[in-house]
Amino acid sequence: MIHSHAYAFLNDRKAYTWGDNSDGQLGTGNQTNYSSPVLLIGNHTFSRISTGLNHTVALKDNGEAWGWGNNSSGKLGNNTTTSYSSPIPVVGNHSFISIFAGGDHTVALKADGSAWTWGQNNVGQLGTNSITIRSSPVKVVGTFSFSAVFASSYNSYFLSNFKLWSAGHGYRGQIGDGGFSHRSSPCSVVTTASFIHVATGFHTIAALDINSNFFWWGANPWFDANCATPRLFLANSSFYQLAVAPVFMAGLRTDGKLFTTGYNKNWPPDASWDGSLGYYDYYSLSFKEVLGNHSFVSIAAGNEWPYSSSQPRRHVYALKNNGEVWTWGSGLYGFLGDNTTIFRSSPHLVVGGFAFTSLSDYRGSFVTVSDSTILYSFTSGADALRTPLFNFDSSINYSFSVKHDKYFKVNPISIFDYYNLTSGIIKKDS
């Protein structure tokens, strides 16, 4: 995803941030870059935070949406184009259950399944059947009932019954409808796969289906021909979470092992090294494990704009079960949170001794629920147990398996501390 900064939550849901702050996107009340974690200003407790190119959006427990950072296209949703370096509420008295920051726009989901968007709309990324910029939330056209929403640099994606819909930029095939045209209203991604996890990059999209098959489409991660429909890259991957950036893809396996593929240099091919693969190869056409024998529970990846700069700016964040965050890739503007601005080709620990519980941009993890015959899914993180796609039976015991060792059992499920959920499986006890 296009983002220049990072957020991570503590157990009390206080948010810490670091990286580029040139537009106030860190929410610290200033425009000072930070190379180590600092507390978000205002004593806020958010249930979800999502980072865009140079803006940040967040949700509170009551569904209120807030934003801060650059607002040149109205992407903060406060009916202005004035930028802010501290959180301000989105207008309209809306209550959302999920929110995603795109490159220059924002996408949000309500409990009734409706999707709402605001911000830049030059290629139809708001899904409103127009290219009119909006500085306050507007409903996506159509009679859809969505279960999850996502955003990339110039696109919005919507999941309904395991099928994906998209709007926005199509030049690289990232719409997924077989063509290379822009779409200003939701268009069905052409595939027979049933997706349960989606990760968005600059112009590349990756997804997992219910059998853990790995697909990608859009801009080719290896400087080759683009693909306008989902292409199977790895069958039975054992991945449960993905991350995508320009010419870079990552998959986190159920055993905690992290694998990457793509290039250690950004476009153009003669650009300088950034080390984002987490190992020392110039490139890899297949997935290879990141150096260091690490075990992670959640990942995120991003890059500063423009990604075609002669100085590559991709960076990767990964959370461990003990709350440590490890980073590598470009350290420009303090991206890596290790109190430096240097580049790293292998994971290094974020400073400060924090025990974080989640990352802001795990980019669309899903929880899958099974009643022995039918799979259901709903978004993870703070949204996880608010709007499942079916009603839990309170008389039935459910068990929960997740990479965080301390969360295993849910009975009844309503008492689960969903703020610490990253990804996993919930199933009926036998």
Buried (B, 14 or more C-beta within 10 A) or exposed (E): BBBBBBBBBBEEBBBBBBBBBBBBBBBBBEBEBBBBBBBBBEEBBBBBBBBBBBBBBBBBEEBBBBBBBBBBBBBBBBBBBEBBBBBBBBBBEBBBBBBBBBBBBBBBBBEEBBBBBBBBBBBBBBBBBBBEBBBBBBEBBBEBEBBBBBBBBBBBBBBBEBBBBBBBBBBBBBBBBEBBBBBBBBBEBBBEBBBBBBBBBBBBBBBBBBEBBBBBBBBBBEEEEBBBBBBEBBEEBBBBBBBBBBBBBBBBBBEBBBBBBBBBBBBEEEBEBBBBBBBEEEBBEEBBBBBBEBBBBBBBBBBBBEBEBEEBBBBBBBBBBEBBBBBBBBBBBBBBBBBBBEBBBBBBBBBBEBEBBBBBBBBBBBBBBEEEEEEBBBBBBBBBBBBBBEEBEEEEEBBBEBBBEEBEEBBEBEEBEBBBBBBBBBBEEE
